[in-house]
């Protein structure tokens, strides 16, 4: 999969509320009601990621879950990152 250019990344971010760019990655922190909810959310993200064969970094800090997405094989951001971020936003509601 090809890396997105700067204009494509900026456009994609406009459609991704809550996500921020950090170098060659996009990140978002979700705050859940408590630790069990954070674990359930992280597991749901893991299931989405496994189906997409695209695996984010997941950091759980009590009731906060931070996701970092990047396509390492492409050396930066691709459409796969934004597609998974969109799916994650859908389950976070």
KELODREN-547297 format. One record per atom (N, C-alpha, C): residue number from 1; residue in one letter; x, y, z; atom name. Coordinates in nm, 2 decimals, m for minus. Layout:
+-----+-----+--------+--------+--------+------+
|   n | res |     c1 |     c2 |     c3 | atom |
+-----+-----+--------+--------+--------+------+
| NUM |   a |      X |      Y |      Z |   CA |
...
+-----+-----+--------+--------+--------+------+
end
This chain:
+-----+-----+--------+--------+--------+------+
|   n | res |     c1 |     c2 |     c3 | atom |
+-----+-----+--------+--------+--------+------+
|   1 |   x |   0.08 |  m0.12 |   0.00 |    N |
|   1 |   x |   0.00 |   0.00 |   0.00 |   CA |
|   1 |   x |   0.09 |   0.12 |   0.00 |    C |
|   2 |   x |   0.05 |   0.22 |  m0.08 |    N |
|   2 |   x |   0.13 |   0.34 |  m0.09 |   CA |
|   2 |   x |   0.11 |   0.44 |   0.02 |    C |
|   3 |   x |   0.22 |   0.51 |   0.06 |    N |
|   3 |   x |   0.21 |   0.61 |   0.16 |   CA |
|   3 |   x |   0.13 |   0.73 |   0.11 |    C |
|   4 |   x |   0.05 |   0.79 |   0.20 |    N |
|   4 |   x |  m0.02 |   0.91 |   0.16 |   CA |
|   4 |   x |   0.07 |   1.03 |   0.16 |    C |
|   5 |   x |   0.04 |   1.13 |   0.07 |    N |
|   5 |   x |   0.12 |   1.25 |   0.07 |   CA |
|   5 |   x |   0.06 |   1.35 |   0.17 |    C |
|   6 |   x |   0.13 |   1.46 |   0.19 |    N |
|   6 |   x |   0.08 |   1.56 |   0.30 |   CA |
|   6 |   x |  m0.06 |   1.60 |   0.28 |    C |
|   7 |   x |  m0.10 |   1.64 |   0.16 |    N |
|   7 |   x |  m0.23 |   1.69 |   0.13 |   CA |
|   7 |   x |  m0.33 |   1.58 |   0.16 |    C |
|   8 |   x |  m0.31 |   1.46 |   0.12 |    N |
|   8 |   x |  m0.40 |   1.35 |   0.15 |   CA |
|   8 |   x |  m0.41 |   1.32 |   0.30 |    C |
|   9 |   x |  m0.30 |   1.33 |   0.37 |    N |
|   9 |   x |  m0.31 |   1.31 |   0.52 |   CA |
|   9 |   x |  m0.39 |   1.42 |   0.58 |    C |
|  10 |   x |  m0.36 |   1.55 |   0.54 |    N |
|  10 |   x |  m0.44 |   1.66 |   0.60 |   CA |
|  10 |   x |  m0.58 |   1.65 |   0.57 |    C |
|  11 |   x |  m0.62 |   1.61 |   0.45 |    N |
|  11 |   x |  m0.76 |   1.59 |   0.42 |   CA |
|  11 |   x |  m0.82 |   1.48 |   0.50 |    C |
|  12 |   x |  m0.76 |   1.37 |   0.51 |    N |
|  12 |   x |  m0.81 |   1.25 |   0.59 |   CA |
|  12 |   x |  m0.83 |   1.29 |   0.73 |    C |
|  13 |   x |  m0.74 |   1.37 |   0.79 |    N |
|  13 |   x |  m0.75 |   1.41 |   0.93 |   CA |
|  13 |   x |  m0.87 |   1.50 |   0.96 |    C |
|  14 |   x |  m0.91 |   1.57 |   0.86 |    N |
|  14 |   x |  m1.03 |   1.66 |   0.87 |   CA |
|  14 |   x |  m1.15 |   1.58 |   0.89 |    C |
|  15 |   x |  m1.15 |   1.46 |   0.84 |    N |
|  15 |   x |  m1.27 |   1.37 |   0.86 |   CA |
|  15 |   x |  m1.26 |   1.27 |   0.97 |    C |
|  16 |   x |  m1.16 |   1.29 |   1.06 |    N |
|  16 |   x |  m1.13 |   1.20 |   1.17 |   CA |
|  16 |   x |  m1.13 |   1.27 |   1.30 |    C |
|  17 |   x |  m1.25 |   1.30 |   1.36 |    N |
|  17 |   x |  m1.25 |   1.38 |   1.49 |   CA |
|  17 |   x |  m1.17 |   1.30 |   1.60 |    C |
|  18 |   x |  m1.09 |   1.38 |   1.67 |    N |
|  18 |   x |  m1.02 |   1.32 |   1.78 |   CA |
|  18 |   x |  m0.88 |   1.27 |   1.75 |    C |
|  19 |   x |  m0.85 |   1.24 |   1.63 |    N |
|  19 |   x |  m0.72 |   1.19 |   1.59 |   CA |
|  19 |   x |  m0.63 |   1.30 |   1.56 |    C |
|  20 |   x |  m0.50 |   1.28 |   1.60 |    N |
|  20 |   x |  m0.40 |   1.38 |   1.57 |   CA |
|  20 |   x |  m0.28 |   1.31 |   1.51 |    C |
|  21 |   x |  m0.21 |   1.39 |   1.43 |    N |
|  21 |   x |  m0.09 |   1.34 |   1.37 |   CA |
|  21 |   x |   0.03 |   1.35 |   1.46 |    C |
|  22 |   x |   0.11 |   1.25 |   1.47 |    N |
|  22 |   x |   0.24 |   1.25 |   1.54 |   CA |
|  22 |   x |   0.34 |   1.19 |   1.45 |    C |
|  23 |   x |   0.41 |   1.27 |   1.38 |    N |
|  23 |   x |   0.51 |   1.22 |   1.28 |   CA |
|  23 |   x |   0.45 |   1.14 |   1.17 |    C |
|  24 |   x |   0.49 |   1.01 |   1.17 |    N |
|  24 |   x |   0.44 |   0.92 |   1.06 |   CA |
|  24 |   x |   0.32 |   0.83 |   1.12 |    C |
|  25 |   x |   0.26 |   0.88 |   1.22 |    N |
|  25 |   x |   0.15 |   0.81 |   1.29 |   CA |
|  25 |   x |   0.03 |   0.90 |   1.31 |    C |
|  26 |   x |  m0.08 |   0.84 |   1.34 |    N |
|  26 |   x |  m0.20 |   0.92 |   1.40 |   CA |
|  26 |   x |  m0.23 |   0.85 |   1.53 |    C |
|  27 |   x |  m0.27 |   0.94 |   1.62 |    N |
|  27 |   x |  m0.30 |   0.89 |   1.76 |   CA |
|  27 |   x |  m0.43 |   0.94 |   1.81 |    C |
|  28 |   x |  m0.49 |   0.87 |   1.90 |    N |
|  28 |   x |  m0.61 |   0.92 |   1.97 |   CA |
|  28 |   x |  m0.62 |   0.85 |   2.11 |    C |
|  29 |   x |  m0.65 |   0.93 |   2.21 |    N |
|  29 |   x |  m0.67 |   0.87 |   2.34 |   CA |
|  29 |   x |  m0.82 |   0.88 |   2.37 |    C |
|  30 |   x |  m0.87 |   0.76 |   2.41 |    N |
|  30 |   x |  m1.01 |   0.74 |   2.45 |   CA |
|  30 |   x |  m1.02 |   0.73 |   2.60 |    C |
|  31 |   x |  m1.11 |   0.80 |   2.66 |    N |
|  31 |   x |  m1.13 |   0.79 |   2.81 |   CA |
|  31 |   x |  m1.26 |   0.71 |   2.83 |    C |
|  32 |   x |  m1.25 |   0.60 |   2.90 |    N |
|  32 |   x |  m1.37 |   0.51 |   2.92 |   CA |
|  32 |   x |  m1.41 |   0.53 |   3.07 |    C |
|  33 |   x |  m1.53 |   0.48 |   3.11 |    N |
|  33 |   x |  m1.58 |   0.50 |   3.24 |   CA |
|  33 |   x |  m1.49 |   0.44 |   3.35 |    C |
|  34 |   x |  m1.42 |   0.33 |   3.32 |    N |
|  34 |   x |  m1.33 |   0.26 |   3.42 |   CA |
|  34 |   x |  m1.24 |   0.16 |   3.35 |    C |
|  35 |   x |  m1.16 |   0.10 |   3.43 |    N |
|  35 |   x |  m1.06 |   0.00 |   3.38 |   CA |
|  35 |   x |  m1.12 |  m0.12 |   3.30 |    C |
|  36 |   x |  m1.23 |  m0.18 |   3.36 |    N |
|  36 |   x |  m1.29 |  m0.29 |   3.28 |   CA |
|  36 |   x |  m1.34 |  m0.25 |   3.14 |    C |
|  37 |   x |  m1.39 |  m0.12 |   3.13 |    N |
|  37 |   x |  m1.44 |  m0.07 |   3.01 |   CA |
|  37 |   x |  m1.32 |  m0.05 |   2.91 |    C |
|  38 |   x |  m1.21 |  m0.01 |   2.96 |    N |
|  38 |   x |  m1.09 |   0.02 |   2.88 |   CA |
|  38 |   x |  m1.04 |  m0.12 |   2.82 |    C |
|  39 |   x |  m1.04 |  m0.22 |   2.90 |    N |
|  39 |   x |  m1.00 |  m0.35 |   2.86 |   CA |
|  39 |   x |  m1.09 |  m0.41 |   2.75 |    C |
|  40 |   x |  m1.22 |  m0.39 |   2.77 |    N |
|  40 |   x |  m1.32 |  m0.44 |   2.67 |   CA |
|  40 |   x |  m1.30 |  m0.36 |   2.54 |    C |
|  41 |   x |  m1.28 |  m0.23 |   2.55 |    N |
|  41 |   x |  m1.26 |  m0.14 |   2.43 |   CA |
|  41 |   x |  m1.13 |  m0.19 |   2.36 |    C |
|  42 |   x |  m1.03 |  m0.21 |   2.43 |    N |
|  42 |   x |  m0.90 |  m0.25 |   2.37 |   CA |
|  42 |   x |  m0.92 |  m0.38 |   2.30 |    C |
|  43 |   x |  m0.99 |  m0.47 |   2.36 |    N |
|  43 |   x |  m1.02 |  m0.60 |   2.29 |   CA |
|  43 |   x |  m1.10 |  m0.58 |   2.16 |    C |
|  44 |   x |  m1.20 |  m0.50 |   2.17 |    N |
|  44 |   x |  m1.28 |  m0.47 |   2.05 |   CA |
|  44 |   x |  m1.19 |  m0.41 |   1.94 |    C |
|  45 |   x |  m1.10 |  m0.32 |   1.97 |    N |
|  45 |   x |  m1.01 |  m0.26 |   1.87 |   CA |
|  45 |   x |  m0.92 |  m0.37 |   1.82 |    C |
|  46 |   x |  m0.88 |  m0.46 |   1.91 |    N |
|  46 |   x |  m0.79 |  m0.57 |   1.86 |   CA |
|  46 |   x |  m0.86 |  m0.66 |   1.76 |    C |
|  47 |   x |  m0.99 |  m0.69 |   1.78 |    N |
|  47 |   x |  m1.07 |  m0.77 |   1.69 |   CA |
|  47 |   x |  m1.08 |  m0.70 |   1.55 |    C |
|  48 |   x |  m1.11 |  m0.57 |   1.56 |    N |
|  48 |   x |  m1.11 |  m0.49 |   1.43 |   CA |
|  48 |   x |  m0.98 |  m0.50 |   1.36 |    C |
|  49 |   x |  m0.87 |  m0.48 |   1.43 |    N |
|  49 |   x |  m0.74 |  m0.48 |   1.38 |   CA |
|  49 |   x |  m0.70 |  m0.61 |   1.32 |    C |
|  50 |   x |  m0.74 |  m0.72 |   1.38 |    N |
|  50 |   x |  m0.71 |  m0.85 |   1.33 |   CA |
|  50 |   x |  m0.78 |  m0.88 |   1.20 |    C |
|  51 |   x |  m0.91 |  m0.84 |   1.20 |    N |
|  51 |   x |  m0.99 |  m0.86 |   1.07 |   CA |
|  51 |   x |  m0.93 |  m0.78 |   0.96 |    C |
|  52 |   x |  m0.87 |  m0.66 |   0.99 |    N |
|  52 |   x |  m0.81 |  m0.57 |   0.89 |   CA |
|  52 |   x |  m0.67 |  m0.61 |   0.86 |    C |
|  53 |   x |  m0.61 |  m0.70 |   0.93 |    N |
|  53 |   x |  m0.47 |  m0.73 |   0.93 |   CA |
|  53 |   x |  m0.38 |  m0.61 |   0.93 |    C |
|  54 |   x |  m0.42 |  m0.52 |   1.03 |    N |
|  54 |   x |  m0.35 |  m0.40 |   1.05 |   CA |
|  54 |   x |  m0.35 |  m0.36 |   1.20 |    C |
|  55 |   x |  m0.24 |  m0.37 |   1.26 |    N |
|  55 |   x |  m0.24 |  m0.38 |   1.41 |   CA |
|  55 |   x |  m0.18 |  m0.25 |   1.47 |    C |
|  56 |   x |  m0.26 |  m0.18 |   1.55 |    N |
|  56 |   x |  m0.21 |  m0.05 |   1.61 |   CA |
|  56 |   x |  m0.13 |  m0.08 |   1.74 |    C |
|  57 |   x |  m0.06 |   0.02 |   1.78 |    N |
|  57 |   x |   0.00 |   0.01 |   1.92 |   CA |
|  57 |   x |  m0.12 |   0.05 |   2.01 |    C |
|  58 |   x |  m0.13 |  m0.02 |   2.12 |    N |
|  58 |   x |  m0.24 |   0.01 |   2.21 |   CA |
|  58 |   x |  m0.18 |   0.02 |   2.35 |    C |
|  59 |   x |  m0.20 |   0.14 |   2.41 |    N |
|  59 |   x |  m0.15 |   0.17 |   2.55 |   CA |
|  59 |   x |  m0.27 |   0.18 |   2.64 |    C |
|  60 |   x |  m0.28 |   0.10 |   2.74 |    N |
|  60 |   x |  m0.39 |   0.11 |   2.84 |   CA |
|  60 |   x |  m0.33 |   0.17 |   2.97 |    C |
|  61 |   x |  m0.39 |   0.28 |   3.01 |    N |
|  61 |   x |  m0.35 |   0.35 |   3.14 |   CA |
|  61 |   x |  m0.48 |   0.37 |   3.22 |    C |
|  62 |   x |  m0.51 |   0.28 |   3.30 |    N |
|  62 |   x |  m0.63 |   0.27 |   3.39 |   CA |
|  62 |   x |  m0.76 |   0.28 |   3.30 |    C |
|  63 |   x |  m0.82 |   0.40 |   3.28 |    N |
|  63 |   x |  m0.94 |   0.41 |   3.20 |   CA |
|  63 |   x |  m0.92 |   0.48 |   3.07 |    C |
|  64 |   x |  m0.79 |   0.50 |   3.04 |    N |
|  64 |   x |  m0.75 |   0.57 |   2.91 |   CA |
|  64 |   x |  m0.69 |   0.47 |   2.82 |    C |
|  65 |   x |  m0.73 |   0.47 |   2.69 |    N |
|  65 |   x |  m0.67 |   0.38 |   2.59 |   CA |
|  65 |   x |  m0.62 |   0.47 |   2.48 |    C |
|  66 |   x |  m0.49 |   0.47 |   2.45 |    N |
|  66 |   x |  m0.43 |   0.54 |   2.35 |   CA |
|  66 |   x |  m0.39 |   0.45 |   2.23 |    C |
|  67 |   x |  m0.44 |   0.48 |   2.11 |    N |
|  67 |   x |  m0.41 |   0.41 |   1.99 |   CA |
|  67 |   x |  m0.31 |   0.49 |   1.91 |    C |
|  68 |   x |  m0.22 |   0.42 |   1.85 |    N |
|  68 |   x |  m0.13 |   0.48 |   1.75 |   CA |
|  68 |   x |  m0.13 |   0.39 |   1.63 |    C |
|  69 |   x |  m0.16 |   0.46 |   1.52 |    N |
|  69 |   x |  m0.17 |   0.39 |   1.39 |   CA |
|  69 |   x |  m0.06 |   0.44 |   1.29 |    C |
|  70 |   x |   0.00 |   0.34 |   1.22 |    N |
|  70 |   x |   0.10 |   0.37 |   1.12 |   CA |
|  70 |   x |   0.12 |   0.24 |   1.04 |    C |
|  71 |   x |   0.15 |   0.26 |   0.91 |    N |
|  71 |   x |   0.17 |   0.14 |   0.83 |   CA |
|  71 |   x |   0.32 |   0.13 |   0.82 |    C |
|  72 |   x |   0.38 |   0.05 |   0.91 |    N |
|  72 |   x |   0.53 |   0.03 |   0.92 |   CA |
|  72 |   x |   0.59 |  m0.02 |   0.79 |    C |
|  73 |   x |   0.52 |  m0.11 |   0.72 |    N |
|  73 |   x |   0.57 |  m0.16 |   0.59 |   CA |
|  73 |   x |   0.58 |  m0.06 |   0.48 |    C |
|  74 |   x |   0.50 |   0.05 |   0.49 |    N |
|  74 |   x |   0.50 |   0.16 |   0.39 |   CA |
|  74 |   x |   0.59 |   0.27 |   0.44 |    C |
|  75 |   x |   0.63 |   0.27 |   0.57 |    N |
|  75 |   x |   0.71 |   0.38 |   0.62 |   CA |
|  75 |   x |   0.63 |   0.50 |   0.65 |    C |
|  76 |   x |   0.50 |   0.49 |   0.69 |    N |
|  76 |   x |   0.42 |   0.61 |   0.72 |   CA |
|  76 |   x |   0.28 |   0.58 |   0.71 |    C |
|  77 |   x |   0.20 |   0.68 |   0.69 |    N |
|  77 |   x |   0.05 |   0.67 |   0.69 |   CA |
|  77 |   x |   0.00 |   0.63 |   0.55 |    C |
|  78 |   x |  m0.10 |   0.54 |   0.56 |    N |
|  78 |   x |  m0.16 |   0.49 |   0.44 |   CA |
|  78 |   x |  m0.31 |   0.50 |   0.46 |    C |
|  79 |   x |  m0.39 |   0.46 |   0.36 |    N |
|  79 |   x |  m0.53 |   0.46 |   0.37 |   CA |
|  79 |   x |  m0.58 |   0.36 |   0.47 |    C |
|  80 |   x |  m0.50 |   0.25 |   0.50 |    N |
|  80 |   x |  m0.53 |   0.15 |   0.60 |   CA |
|  80 |   x |  m0.54 |   0.21 |   0.74 |    C |
|  81 |   x |  m0.46 |   0.31 |   0.77 |    N |
|  81 |   x |  m0.46 |   0.37 |   0.90 |   CA |
|  81 |   x |  m0.59 |   0.45 |   0.92 |    C |
|  82 |   x |  m0.63 |   0.52 |   0.82 |    N |
|  82 |   x |  m0.75 |   0.60 |   0.83 |   CA |
|  82 |   x |  m0.88 |   0.51 |   0.83 |    C |
|  83 |   x |  m0.87 |   0.40 |   0.75 |    N |
|  83 |   x |  m0.98 |   0.31 |   0.75 |   CA |
|  83 |   x |  m1.01 |   0.25 |   0.89 |    C |
|  84 |   x |  m0.90 |   0.21 |   0.95 |    N |
|  84 |   x |  m0.91 |   0.15 |   1.09 |   CA |
|  84 |   x |  m0.95 |   0.25 |   1.19 |    C |
|  85 |   x |  m0.89 |   0.37 |   1.18 |    N |
|  85 |   x |  m0.93 |   0.48 |   1.27 |   CA |
|  85 |   x |  m1.08 |   0.51 |   1.26 |    C |
|  86 |   x |  m1.14 |   0.51 |   1.14 |    N |
|  86 |   x |  m1.28 |   0.53 |   1.12 |   CA |
|  86 |   x |  m1.36 |   0.42 |   1.19 |    C |
|  87 |   x |  m1.32 |   0.30 |   1.17 |    N |
|  87 |   x |  m1.39 |   0.18 |   1.24 |   CA |
|  87 |   x |  m1.38 |   0.20 |   1.39 |    C |
|  88 |   x |  m1.27 |   0.24 |   1.44 |    N |
|  88 |   x |  m1.25 |   0.25 |   1.59 |   CA |
|  88 |   x |  m1.35 |   0.36 |   1.63 |    C |
|  89 |   x |  m1.35 |   0.48 |   1.56 |    N |
|  89 |   x |  m1.44 |   0.58 |   1.60 |   CA |
|  89 |   x |  m1.59 |   0.53 |   1.60 |    C |
|  90 |   x |  m1.62 |   0.44 |   1.51 |    N |
|  90 |   x |  m1.76 |   0.38 |   1.51 |   CA |
|  90 |   x |  m1.79 |   0.30 |   1.64 |    C |
|  91 |   x |  m1.69 |   0.23 |   1.69 |    N |
|  91 |   x |  m1.72 |   0.15 |   1.81 |   CA |
|  91 |   x |  m1.71 |   0.23 |   1.94 |    C |
|  92 |   x |  m1.65 |   0.35 |   1.93 |    N |
|  92 |   x |  m1.62 |   0.43 |   2.05 |   CA |
|  92 |   x |  m1.74 |   0.51 |   2.09 |    C |
|  93 |   x |  m1.84 |   0.52 |   2.01 |    N |
|  93 |   x |  m1.96 |   0.60 |   2.03 |   CA |
|  93 |   x |  m2.05 |   0.54 |   2.14 |    C |
+-----+-----+--------+--------+--------+------+
end
